[in-house]
Amino acid sequence: MPEPSEKNGASVKTTADGGGKPARLVFRKNQRLTHAKQYAKVYARRCSVNRAQVRIYAELNGTEPAITRLGLSVGRKFGPAVARNRFKRLIREAFRLSQRELPTGLDLIVQSHPHETLTLDGYRELLLGAARSLDHRLRGGREGRQEKRSKPDGR
């Protein structure tokens, strides 16, 4: 019988021989943004990046243990229900497969505008790159860039 272990708040089952190989990753309810207040908190932070007609908002969530949570916002302008649902399935799957590589302790909201649907790998790369960029910004990576802008002679 496989033994469950925890990594980034996600259940990862290991193989029966105890080899530690992950058998599967799951996307649990505690990894989802489920309430309007959670979405409002992330939007209020106004920290976002645009990538390929997709805007990703982020906020530090302060959960213990630190887990990364995902929220989706796809309006009717994206296309018919079939297209919207396919996009959401692909983003959730990209999140599920990438959860070990994503920075921990973030709430992410993926908001989409009409565009050509990417492949699963395309959305995975997009999500990883955006999450790393947002994590760097939220944890203080911008201070160094602002200090470099000032001229050394004080002008």
LUMGU-760949 format. One record per atom (N, C-alpha, C): x, y, z. Coordinates in steps of 0.001 Angstrom, whole numbers, padded with zeros to 6 digits, always signed. Layout:
XYZ;...
//
This chain:
+000836-001190+000000;+000000+000000+000000;+000874+001244+000000;+000663+002189-000915;+001488+003387-000953;+001257+004264+000269;+002302+004972+000700;+002196+005889+001830;+002150+007307+001299;+001166+008109+001750;+001112+009484+001274;+002159+010341+001974;+002683+011309+001263;+003581+012294+001841;+003109+013673+001402;+003592+014718+002046;+003146+016068+001731;+004281+016886+001124;+003995+017575+000043;+004930+018501-000578;+004107+019618-001182;+004304+020836-000713;+003556+021991-001190;+002054+021816-000963;+001684+021132+000124;+000286+020938+000460;-000418+019912-000402;+000275+019316-001340;-000332+018347-002242;+000017+016945-001791;-000928+016071-001925;-000645+014685-001594;+000139+014057-002727;+001233+013449-002365;+002051+012735-003332;+002170+011318-002819;+001716+010373-003593;+001810+008982-003166;+003116+008401-003660;+003776+007659-002788;+005032+007025-003183;+004765+005574-003526;+005700+004961-004216;+005523+003578-004637;+005590+002641-003441;+005026+001455-003581;+004925+000488-002489;+006291+000006-002010;+007304-000009-002881;+008616-000494-002469;+009396+000536-001659;+008792+001703-001402;+009441+002723-000590;+010544+003453-001330;+010582+003346-002636;+011615+003986-003434;+011503+005494-003456;+010384+006037-003010;+010209+007470-002975;+009816+008089-004301;+009628+007285-005332;+009206+007825-006614;+007748+008248-006508;+007422+009438-006978;+006027+009854-006925;+005197+009067-007935;+004129+008472-007459;+003257+007712-008344;+002262+008630-009037;+001750+009652-008280;+000827+010590-008902;+000728+011856-008070;+000345+012915-008718;+000109+014198-008070;-001384+014470-008130;-001907+015098-007111;-003334+015414-007110;-003528+016902-006847;-004677+017408-007255;-005039+018810-007085;-006173+018851-006063;-005840+019099-004827;-006796+019046-003716;-007558+020355-003552;-008636+020287-002791;-009466+021459-002551;-008700+022561-001820;-007746+022184-000935;-007003+023210-000211;-005996+023931-001112;-005864+023506-002360;-004992+024167-003322;-005778+025071-004267;-007053+025293-003970;-007905+026119-004818;-008345+027358-004074;-008502+028441-004800;-009150+029615-004233;-010647+029368-004395;-011364+029375-003284;-012759+028964-003331;-013754+030056-002949;-013293+031157-002359;-014216+032190-001877;-013905+033540-002511;-014935+034364-002625;-014785+035690-003221;-013777+036539-002440;-013713+036370-001126;-012758+037145-000317;-011315+036807-000687;-011061+035538-001003;-009712+035132-001404;-009340+035788-002736;-010268+035813-003670;-010012+036454-004957;-009816+037957-004760;-010655+038580-003936;-010561+040027-003704;-009207+040407-003109;-008690+039593-002202;-007394+039875-001584;-006280+039861-002627;-006320+038885-003539;-005290+038788-004575;-005406+039961-005548;-006629+040290-005979;-006809+041401-006904;-006417+042725-006258;-006669+042886-004963;-006339+044128-004263;-004832+044379-004241;-004042+043340-004243;-002579+043470-004227;-002058+044080-005523;-002773+043848-006629;-002448+044416-007943;-001043+044044-008425;-000615+042845-008135;+000676+042356-008601;+000391+041314-009683;+000725+041642-010939;+000378+040731-012024;+001423+040774-013128;+001380+039756-013972;+002190+039710-015191;+001295+039278-016343;+001613+039757-017535;+000891+039362-018746;+001772+038449-019565;+001216+037324-019944;+001933+036370-020791;+000936+035770-021783;+001191+035957-023066;+000408+035312-024133;-001101+035405-023918;-001623+036610-023786;-003053+036844-023584;-003589+036264-022272;-002712+035978-021352;-003111+035482-020039;-002492+036410-019006;-003294+036892-018079;-002794+037718-016985;-002850+036869-015718;-001746+036871-014977;-001682+036096-013748;-001422+037044-012586;-002334+037040-011626;-002226+037845-010416;-001678+036962-009305;-000981+037567-008337;-000444+036782-007232;-000432+037593-005942;-000461+036867-004834;-000361+037435-003497;+000190+036357-002582;+000986+036740-001598;+001455+035782-000598;+000271+035406+000273;+000109+034112+000560;-001088+033695+001291;-000870+033412+002770;+000343+033163+003202;+000616+032957+004630;+000032+031684+005212;-000253+030686+004408;-000783+029426+004928;+000337+028603+005544;+000000+027820+006541;+000960+026894+007161;+000403+025491+007036;+001077+024546+006445;+002330+024705+005726;+002115+025535+004465;+003174+026139+003976;+003088+027017+002805;+002655+026218+001579;+001498+026559+001055;+001009+025912-000160;+000679+026968-001198;+000748+026598-002435;+000372+027484-003532;-001028+027106-003964;-001882+028128-004085;-003277+027884-004449;-003577+028541-005792;-004540+027986-006506;-004887+028437-007853;-006341+028858-007927;-006578+029971-008603;-007922+030430-008917;-007992+030726-010402;-009157+030564-010997;-009338+030795-012429;-010443+031805-012661;-010234+032686-013625;-011236+033667-013997;-011267+033740-015523;-012288+033137-016098;-012401+033088-017551;-013798+033574-017928;-013863+034727-018573;-015138+035323-018947;-015704+034773-020225;-016929+035178-020521;-017616+034700-021730;-016955+035184-023015;-016240+036299-022935;-015574+036812-024137;-014507+035849-024646;-014060+034941-023789;-013038+033968-024191;-013543+033095-025330;-014824+032760-025289;-015385+031901-026320;-016519+031071-025746;-016973+030088-026512;-018063+029246-026022;-017629+028413-024816;-018590+027837-024140;-018327+027069-022916;-017303+025962-023136;-017328+025343-024283;-016389+024255-024577;-014949+024780-024534;-014720+025935-025135;-013372+026522-025158;-012950+026973-023761;-013883+027605-023020;-013560+028054-021657;-013219+026878-020765;-013995+025818-020849;-013748+024646-020011;-012444+023946-020379;-012130+023894-021667;-010857+023293-022086;-009680+024094-021530;-009767+025420-021623;-008708+026274-021090;-008534+026019-019588;-009636+025971-018856;-009550+025753-017404;-008970+024379-017082;-009356+023354-017838;-008787+022013-017623;-007282+022013-017847;-006839+022675-018917;-005407+022722-019229;-004622+023473-018144;-005155+024580-017652;-004469+025345-016603;-004405+024535-015310;-005514+023890-014943;-005507+023067-013716;-004511+021918-013837;-004456+021296-014999;-003520+020194-015213;-002077+020694-015187;-001821+021841-015793;-000478+022424-015760;-000067+022724-014320;-000994+023233-013531;-000728+023509-012115;-000444+022214-011367;-001263+021203-011600;-001106+019925-010908;+000256+019306-011218;+000651+019312-012479;+001919+018708-012870;+003138+019525-012426;+002944+020820-012235;+004057+021711-011897;+004127+022052-010416;+003266+021493-009588;+003160+021955-008206;+004451+021824-007409;+005300+020885-007742;+006576+020750-007023;+007573+021821-007418;+007432+022360-008636;+008376+023352-009142;+007934+024781-008858;+006665+024971-008515;+006140+026311-008249;+006637+026827-006905;+006829+028146-006781;+007175+028710-005481;+006029+028462-004500;+006349+028245-003245;+005308+027953-002252;+004790+029234-001612;+003583+029145-001064;+002999+030251-000316;+002373+031337-001154;+001973+031032-002398;+001347+032023-003263;-000103+031667-003542;-000917+032700-003703;-002248+032552-004282;-002142+033092-005699;-002488+032290-006678;-002405+032690-008085;-003803+032717-008693;-004088+033746-009464;-005324+033793-010244;-004930+033929-011701;-005399+033003-012520;-005138+033042-013955;-006384+033602-014623;-006201+034724-015299;-007302+035403-015968;-006996+035406-017458;-007945+034981-018263;-007659+034835-019679;-008490+035757-020547;-007903+036094-021689;-008577+036830-022747;-008543+035942-023982;-009380+036188-024967;-009404+035312-026146;-008031+035177-026796;-007631+033947-027055;-006360+033660-027715;-006388+032236-028239;-005413+031930-029065;-005257+030567-029554;-004823+029690-028384;-005498+028587-028181;-005177+027699-027083;-003786+027108-027262;-002995+027160-026199;-001657+026583-026207;-001736+025098-025855;-000599+024429-025945;-000536+023036-025513;-000383+022998-023994;-000515+021821-023419;-000330+021661-021979;+001066+022124-021569;+002084+021733-022339;+003453+022157-022029;+003604+023673-022128;+002929+024277-023078;+002967+025736-023222;+002398+026422-021998;+001251+025929-021511;+000645+026514-020307;+001495+026236-019075;+002142+025081-019031;+003027+024759-017905;+004183+025751-017825;+004837+025968-018954;+005955+026921-018995;+005485+028328-018637;+004335+028708-019168;+003771+030020-018892;+003511+030187-017394;+002891+029200-016774;+002558+029255-015363;+003808+029279-014489;+004782+028434-014796;+006026+028406-014024;+006788+029726-014113;+006946+030233-015317;+007669+031490-015507;+006993+032653-014803;+005678+032741-014955;+004940+033835-014320;+004981+033722-012804;+004820+032507-012269;+004828+032320-010818;+006182+032675-010224;+007248+032298-010892;+008590+032635-010389;+008817+034139-010416;+008384+034779-011487;+008531+036228-011609;+007731+036950-010517;+006501+036528-010315;+005652+037146-009294;+006184+036888-007889;+006672+035684-007639;+007243+035364-006337;+008437+036269-006048;+009282+036463-007045;+010459+037329-006891;+010023+038757-006561;+008997+039238-007252;+008481+040585-007003;+007889+040724-005608;+007072+039744-005221;+006381+039814-003929;+007328+039676-002740;+008399+038950-002914;+009325+038725-001800;+010472+039727-001778;+010326+040820-002514;+011293+041900-002393;+012337+041985-003466;+012163+041362-004584;+013150+041405-005648;+013237+042750-006347;+012228+043597-006203;+012208+044879-006904;+013099+045937-006259;+013361+045849-004945;+014148+046876-004277;+015509+047034-004919;+016150+045918-005250;+017463+045966-005874;+017432+046687-007209;+016391+046472-007989;+016290+047119-009292;+016088+048620-009132;+015309+049053-008150;+015057+050476-007960;+016318+051192-007493;+017130+050550-006665;+018350+051169-006185;+019319+051391-007339;+019367+050509-008308;+020273+050635-009436;+019917+051812-010317;+018662+052233-010304;+018221+053321-011175;+018828+054656-010762;+019060+054878-009473;+019612+056154-009031;+021068+056252-009477;+021463+057449-009845;+022829+057658-010328;+023787+057726-009141;+025008+057220-009291;+025952+057182-008194;+026387+058554-007696;+026340+059586-008526;+026779+060903-008090;+025689+061685-007367;+024531+061048-007129;+023452+061656-006345;+022521+062538-007138;+022664+062630-008463;+021765+063470-009266;+020506+062780-009589;
//
